[in-house]
Amino acid sequence: MRFLAILTVRNEGAFLLEWLAHHRAVGFTDFLVFSNNCQDGTDLILDRLDELGQLTHIRNDGPYGKGGVQFTAMKHADKHPLVHAADWILALDIDEFVNIKTGQGKLDDLLAALPDAKAITLTWRLFGNGDILRYEDRPMTEVFRKCAPEIIHWPWRASMFKTLYRNDGTYQKIGVHRPRSAKNEEKRDHFRWFDCMGRELGDAFKKKRVFSNYGQPNYDLAQLNHYPLGSMESYVLKADRGRAVHSDDLLGTDYWIERNFNTDEDHSIDRYAEARDQHLSQFRADTKLTNLHREAVQWRHERFRQLMQEEPFRALFARLLMTPPSRLINPASAQTLTGFANLAQQNAARSAASDYEGKNT
């Protein structure tokens, strides 16, 4: 069985070895990684990993289509031989770590627990900043332990998912969160989607849904540990790097507040530590790779010092220092917000229908 992980990165070389070692421990057999416009040597690390047979690296330096950097990478991936050879596919980001809780924690164990599934939604569990200021070269999964609770009522972005799906041709295109473009509706209707509670999911998930129902448990069999913030220092560099999707939207405290939940602790990913470290030891045995990693770490420290001399980034760092951890919203308030969101959708649908009728009369 071939499991393919697809990744897009920019200026994240300091995190690559941990991410790759972890996902080899999970059971991924193939990695297709796209880099773009790197200043920290991420592309050079990937070149070396490619030479060592650990992954396949493609430079995605543009020009980019209307959807931006990440969507352009997915279009390239659609045509790649690794995609055609894969039995199962999952598109991930560098701050996302698959965490399987059933069996031995392998992808095969998850499939065994959901034998009828052709798509499995891996719902985010958001790990907050934990009041950590400075970046250190340590495994992210060991530094950041504080997270959102298992049941969260708001925001809906806290319950977004990535989709592990069977590559049988039902969906023709790879998406950032889910497979896309099912040309044959009958085939799509028989493509069975399940969540990590073992619940079979309905038509909305087969078509365009990108988040699990919130206000309910979602993590019994697996979760996707999501570390979108990191240290405050790393978040400033993330703002400098720009977003992979919606690249024109600058990161600020709004993004931070919607993700900085620190009410619970979760150490379940520690089950992979020994296997991860074995892969890391293999990587570090390569002198060239070790030196490139060290240079990427140093670049992060130097780039942060440079950014602290620029007012927009210094102001952002100061605001992070002043912003407390995010408060959870209670179920009643979340229901009120959901009602307003549904009302907005209904009004938008009525407006679209009205415009359509006006153009056709």
C-alpha positions as CSV (number, residue, x, y, z in Angstrom):
1,M,0.0,0.0,0.0
2,R,1.4,3.4,-1.0
3,F,0.5,6.4,1.1
4,L,1.4,9.8,-0.4
5,A,1.8,13.0,1.6
6,I,1.8,16.3,-0.3
7,L,3.4,19.4,1.2
8,T,4.1,23.0,0.2
9,V,6.7,25.0,2.1
10,R,8.5,28.4,2.1
11,N,11.2,29.4,4.6
12,E,10.4,26.5,6.9
13,G,13.6,24.5,6.6
14,A,14.1,24.4,10.4
15,F,10.9,22.3,10.8
16,L,11.3,19.9,7.8
17,L,13.3,17.1,9.4
18,E,10.9,16.7,12.4
19,W,7.9,16.8,10.1
20,L,9.3,14.2,7.7
21,A,10.6,11.9,10.5
22,H,7.2,12.0,12.2
23,H,5.2,11.1,9.1
24,R,7.6,8.3,8.2
25,A,6.8,7.0,11.7
26,V,3.1,7.2,10.9
27,G,3.5,5.1,7.8
28,F,3.6,7.4,4.8
29,T,5.7,5.8,2.0
30,D,6.0,8.7,-0.4
31,F,6.4,12.5,-0.1
32,L,5.8,15.1,-2.8
33,V,7.1,18.5,-1.6
34,F,6.8,21.8,-3.3
35,S,9.0,24.8,-2.3
36,N,8.7,28.4,-3.4
37,N,10.9,31.5,-3.1
38,C,13.0,30.3,-0.2
39,Q,15.6,32.4,1.6
40,D,16.5,30.1,4.4
41,G,17.7,27.1,2.4
42,T,14.5,25.1,2.6
43,D,14.9,24.3,-1.1
44,L,18.5,23.1,-0.5
45,I,17.4,20.8,2.4
46,L,14.7,19.4,0.1
47,D,17.2,18.8,-2.7
48,R,19.4,16.9,-0.3
49,L,16.5,14.8,1.0
50,D,15.6,14.1,-2.6
51,E,19.2,12.9,-3.3
52,L,18.9,10.6,-0.3
53,G,15.7,9.1,-1.6
54,Q,13.6,10.5,1.2
55,L,11.1,12.5,-0.9
56,T,10.5,14.1,-4.2
57,H,11.1,17.9,-4.4
58,I,9.7,20.3,-7.0
59,R,10.4,24.0,-7.1
60,N,7.2,25.9,-7.5
61,D,8.6,29.4,-8.2
62,G,5.8,30.7,-10.4
63,P,4.0,32.1,-12.2
64,Y,1.0,31.3,-10.1
65,G,-2.6,30.8,-11.1
66,K,-5.5,32.7,-9.7
67,G,-5.6,30.5,-6.6
68,G,-2.1,31.4,-5.5
69,V,1.0,29.4,-4.6
70,Q,-0.6,26.3,-2.9
71,F,-3.3,25.8,-5.5
72,T,-0.7,26.0,-8.3
73,A,1.3,23.3,-6.5
74,M,-1.8,21.1,-6.3
75,K,-2.3,21.5,-10.1
76,H,1.2,20.4,-10.7
77,A,0.7,17.5,-8.3
78,D,-2.4,16.3,-10.2
79,K,-0.1,15.3,-13.1
80,H,2.8,13.8,-11.1
81,P,3.6,10.1,-11.4
82,L,3.7,9.8,-7.6
83,V,0.1,10.8,-7.5
84,H,-0.9,8.3,-10.1
85,A,0.9,5.5,-8.2
86,A,-0.6,6.4,-4.8
87,D,-3.3,4.3,-3.2
88,W,-4.1,6.9,-0.6
89,I,-3.4,10.7,-0.6
90,L,-3.2,13.4,2.1
91,A,-2.3,17.0,1.5
92,L,-0.7,18.6,4.6
93,D,1.0,21.7,5.8
94,I,4.3,21.8,7.8
95,D,2.5,22.7,11.0
96,E,0.1,19.7,10.8
97,F,1.0,16.3,12.3
98,V,-1.1,13.2,11.8
99,N,-1.8,11.6,15.2
100,I,-3.5,8.1,15.0
101,K,-4.8,6.8,18.3
102,T,-5.9,3.3,17.3
103,G,-3.8,0.2,17.0
104,Q,0.0,1.0,16.8
105,G,-0.7,4.5,15.4
106,K,-0.1,3.6,11.8
107,L,-2.1,4.5,8.7
108,D,-2.9,0.8,8.2
109,D,-4.4,0.8,11.7
110,L,-6.7,3.7,10.9
111,L,-7.9,1.9,7.7
112,A,-8.5,-1.3,9.6
113,A,-10.7,0.6,12.1
114,L,-12.7,2.1,9.2
115,P,-12.7,-0.7,6.6
116,D,-15.5,0.7,4.5
117,A,-14.0,4.2,4.3
118,K,-12.8,5.7,1.1
119,A,-12.3,9.1,2.7
120,I,-11.4,9.9,6.3
121,T,-11.6,13.4,7.7
122,L,-8.7,14.2,10.1
123,T,-10.0,17.1,12.1
124,W,-7.7,19.7,13.5
125,R,-6.9,19.9,17.1
126,L,-5.5,23.4,17.6
127,F,-2.4,23.7,19.8
128,G,-2.0,27.2,21.2
129,N,1.1,29.3,21.8
130,G,1.4,28.4,25.5
131,D,2.9,31.8,26.2
132,I,6.2,30.8,24.5
133,L,8.1,33.8,23.3
134,R,11.2,32.6,21.5
135,Y,11.9,30.0,18.9
136,E,14.1,27.1,19.9
137,D,15.4,24.2,17.7
138,R,13.4,21.5,19.5
139,P,10.6,19.2,18.2
140,M,7.4,21.2,17.9
141,T,5.3,18.3,19.1
142,E,7.3,18.4,22.4
143,V,7.3,22.1,22.9
144,F,3.6,22.9,22.4
145,R,1.3,20.8,24.7
146,K,-1.5,23.2,25.5
147,C,-4.5,23.0,23.1
148,A,-8.2,23.4,22.5
149,P,-10.6,21.0,24.3
150,E,-11.8,17.9,22.5
151,I,-15.3,19.5,22.2
152,I,-15.2,23.1,21.0
153,H,-18.2,25.2,20.0
154,W,-16.6,28.1,18.1
155,P,-15.0,29.1,15.8
156,W,-15.8,26.7,12.9
157,R,-12.2,27.1,11.7
158,A,-11.1,25.1,14.8
159,S,-12.9,22.1,13.4
160,M,-11.5,22.2,9.8
161,F,-10.1,19.0,8.5
162,K,-7.7,17.5,6.0
163,T,-8.8,14.4,4.1
164,L,-7.0,11.1,3.7
165,Y,-8.7,9.6,0.6
166,R,-8.5,6.6,-1.6
167,N,-7.0,7.5,-5.0
168,D,-9.4,5.4,-7.2
169,G,-10.2,8.1,-9.7
170,T,-13.5,9.2,-8.2
171,Y,-12.0,12.7,-7.5
172,Q,-9.8,14.0,-10.3
173,K,-8.0,16.9,-8.5
174,I,-6.1,17.3,-5.2
175,G,-7.4,20.0,-2.9
176,V,-5.8,21.8,0.0
177,H,-8.4,20.3,2.5
178,R,-10.2,17.6,0.4
179,P,-10.2,16.0,-3.0
180,R,-12.1,17.9,-5.7
181,S,-13.7,17.5,-9.1
182,A,-15.8,14.3,-9.0
183,K,-17.0,14.1,-12.7
184,N,-19.1,11.0,-12.1
185,E,-21.9,11.8,-9.6
186,E,-23.0,8.2,-9.2
187,K,-19.4,7.1,-8.4
188,R,-19.1,10.0,-6.0
189,D,-22.3,9.0,-4.2
190,H,-20.8,5.6,-3.5
191,F,-17.5,7.0,-2.3
192,R,-18.0,6.6,1.5
193,W,-16.7,9.3,3.8
194,F,-16.1,8.7,7.6
195,D,-14.9,10.8,10.4
196,C,-12.5,9.7,13.2
197,M,-15.4,8.8,15.5
198,G,-16.5,6.1,13.0
199,R,-19.5,8.1,11.8
200,E,-20.4,7.9,8.2
201,L,-20.7,11.4,6.7
202,G,-23.4,12.7,4.3
203,D,-23.5,14.4,0.9
204,A,-22.2,17.8,2.1
205,F,-18.8,16.2,2.9
206,K,-18.7,14.4,-0.5
207,K,-19.2,17.7,-2.3
208,K,-17.5,20.7,-0.7
209,R,-17.5,20.6,3.2
210,V,-14.2,21.5,4.8
211,F,-15.0,21.4,8.5
212,S,-16.4,18.8,10.9
213,N,-19.4,19.6,13.0
214,Y,-18.2,21.5,16.1
215,G,-19.7,21.1,19.5
216,Q,-19.1,17.3,19.4
217,P,-16.2,14.9,19.9
218,N,-14.2,14.2,16.7
219,Y,-10.9,12.5,17.8
220,D,-11.4,9.0,19.0
221,L,-9.5,7.2,16.2
222,A,-7.2,10.1,15.1
223,Q,-6.7,13.8,15.1
224,L,-4.6,16.2,13.1
225,N,-2.4,18.1,15.6
226,H,-2.3,21.6,14.2
227,Y,0.4,24.1,15.4
228,P,-0.6,27.2,13.5
229,L,1.1,29.7,15.9
230,G,4.3,28.3,17.3
231,S,6.3,30.7,19.4
232,M,5.6,34.4,19.2
233,E,9.0,34.8,17.4
234,S,7.9,32.2,14.8
235,Y,4.6,33.8,14.3
236,V,6.2,37.1,13.3
237,L,8.3,35.1,10.8
238,K,5.1,33.5,9.6
239,A,3.6,36.9,9.0
240,D,6.7,37.9,7.1
241,R,6.6,34.7,5.0
242,G,2.9,35.2,4.0
243,R,0.1,32.7,3.7
244,A,0.1,29.8,1.4
245,V,-3.6,30.3,0.7
246,H,-5.0,33.8,0.5
247,S,-1.5,35.2,0.2
248,D,-2.7,38.8,0.0
249,D,-4.1,38.5,3.5
250,L,-1.6,39.6,6.1
251,L,-1.5,37.7,9.4
252,G,-2.3,39.7,12.5
253,T,-3.8,39.2,15.9
254,D,-7.2,38.2,14.4
255,Y,-5.7,35.0,13.1
256,W,-3.9,34.5,16.4
257,I,-7.0,34.9,18.6
258,E,-9.0,32.4,16.6
259,R,-6.4,29.8,17.2
260,N,-4.6,30.4,20.5
261,F,-6.5,28.0,22.8
262,N,-4.6,26.7,25.8
263,T,-7.2,25.2,28.1
264,D,-6.2,21.5,27.8
265,E,-3.1,19.5,27.4
266,D,-2.5,16.6,25.0
267,H,0.5,14.3,25.0
268,S,-0.9,11.5,22.8
269,I,1.5,12.2,20.0
270,D,4.4,11.1,22.2
271,R,3.7,7.5,21.0
272,Y,5.7,8.4,17.9
273,A,8.7,9.9,19.7
274,E,10.9,6.8,19.6
275,A,10.3,6.0,15.9
276,R,10.5,9.7,15.0
277,D,13.9,9.9,16.7
278,Q,15.2,6.9,14.8
279,H,14.4,8.6,11.5
280,L,15.9,11.9,12.8
281,S,19.1,10.1,13.7
282,Q,19.3,8.7,10.2
283,F,18.9,12.2,8.7
284,R,21.5,13.7,11.1
285,A,24.0,11.1,10.1
286,D,24.3,13.0,6.8
287,T,26.7,15.9,7.5
288,K,25.4,18.0,4.6
289,L,21.8,17.7,5.8
290,T,22.8,18.6,9.3
291,N,24.7,21.7,8.2
292,L,21.8,22.8,6.1
293,H,19.4,22.4,9.0
294,R,21.7,24.4,11.3
295,E,21.8,27.2,8.7
296,A,18.0,27.3,8.5
297,V,17.8,27.6,12.3
298,Q,20.3,30.4,12.3
299,W,18.5,32.2,9.5
300,R,15.3,32.2,11.6
301,H,17.1,34.0,14.5
302,E,18.8,36.5,12.2
303,R,15.6,37.2,10.3
304,F,13.7,37.9,13.5
305,R,16.3,40.4,14.6
306,Q,16.0,42.1,11.3
307,L,12.2,42.3,11.5
308,M,12.3,43.8,15.0
309,Q,13.9,46.8,13.4
310,E,10.7,47.3,11.2
311,E,7.7,48.9,12.9
312,P,4.9,46.7,11.5
313,F,6.6,43.5,12.8
314,R,7.8,45.0,16.1
315,A,4.2,46.2,16.7
316,L,2.9,42.7,15.9
317,F,5.3,41.2,18.4
318,A,4.3,43.7,21.0
319,R,0.6,42.9,20.5
320,L,1.2,39.2,20.8
321,L,2.9,39.9,24.1
322,M,-0.1,41.8,25.3
323,T,-2.8,39.4,24.1
324,P,-4.0,36.8,26.6
325,P,-4.9,33.2,25.6
326,S,-8.2,33.0,23.7
327,R,-11.4,32.4,25.8
328,L,-13.7,29.6,24.9
329,I,-17.2,30.5,23.8
330,N,-20.0,28.8,25.6
331,P,-22.6,26.7,23.6
332,A,-25.4,29.3,23.9
333,S,-23.2,32.1,22.5
334,A,-21.9,29.8,19.8
335,Q,-25.5,29.0,18.8
336,T,-26.3,32.7,18.5
337,L,-23.2,33.2,16.3
338,T,-24.2,30.2,14.2
339,G,-27.7,31.7,13.8
340,F,-26.2,34.9,12.5
341,A,-23.9,33.0,10.1
342,N,-26.9,31.0,8.7
343,L,-28.9,34.2,8.3
344,A,-26.1,35.8,6.3
345,Q,-25.9,32.7,4.1
346,Q,-29.7,32.8,3.5
347,N,-29.6,36.4,2.6
348,A,-26.6,35.8,0.2
349,A,-28.5,33.0,-1.5
350,R,-31.7,35.1,-1.9
351,S,-29.6,37.9,-3.3
352,A,-27.9,35.6,-5.8
353,A,-31.3,34.2,-6.9
354,S,-32.7,37.7,-7.3
355,D,-29.7,38.7,-9.5
356,Y,-30.1,35.6,-11.6
357,E,-33.8,36.2,-12.1
358,G,-33.1,39.8,-13.0
359,K,-30.6,38.8,-15.7
360,N,-33.0,36.3,-17.2
361,T,-36.1,38.4,-17.5
